[in-house]
Amino acid sequence: MPSSLQDIKIKLDAHVGEAVTVVAQAGRKKITERTGVLRSTFPSLFVVELDEEAKFERASYSYTDILTNNIDIIFAE
């Protein structure tokens, strides 16, 4: 796992345009899993354009969420 926010951003920059799955903690025992395409990265967050079946068109996440293990990113192979 990357040890700094800059390392996380660099890793995500290499996967822009690729399919990803975001697994997020939604509560004490709840986990949400969303799939989509990593569209863009910014200095403090990144944007995932979600698949058609999702309620929202896109979702943004902070690099801090990855660093603190609040979300996991799974890249499609």
N, C-alpha and C positions, 0 to 999 in steps of 0.2 A: 504494500500500500504506500502511496506517495506520502512524504512526510511534511510537505509544505504546500501552501495554496498555489504557488507558482508551478510546482511539479504537477499538480492536478490539472491546472489550466493547459500546460504544455501537452499532457497526455490526451486531454479532450480535444485540443486543437488538431491533433493527428487523426481524429475520428469524425470531424465535421462532415455531414452529409451521409453518414452511415446510420443503419438501424440500431437502436438501443432499447433496452428495457430498464426502467427505473423502478427499484423496489424501495418503498419509503415506509417508515414507521408512522402510522396514523393514530396511534394511541397505545395504551398499555399492551394490549394483545392483538392489535389490528395492524395489518400490513396491506398496503395498496401496491399494485403492480401495474405500471403503465408502459405501453410500448409506443414507439414513434421513431422519428428521425432527429438526430442532433443537428439543429439548424445553424446555431451561431454561438460563439463564446464572446464574452465581454470581460472587462477587468475583474468584476466581482461575481458574475453569475453566468449561467449558460441556459439556452432555450432549447426545449424539445418540442417539435411539432408532433402532436399525438395522432394516433390512428383514427379513422372515421368513427369507430364505435364509442369513443370517449365523449364525455359531456363537453369538454373544453377543446378548443383547437390547438392550443399550445400551453405549455407549463414552463416556468422558469425555476431554477434551483441555484442555490449558492454553492460555491466550492467548499465553504465551511461545513455544509451538510455532509459532504463526502468525508472531509477530514475528521468530523466527529461521529462518523458511522450512523448518521440519521438516515442516509440513503445509500444504496448500492447501485452501481451502474454495471449492466451486463451488455457487452458489445456482441452483435450478431456476427456469426462467422461465415 
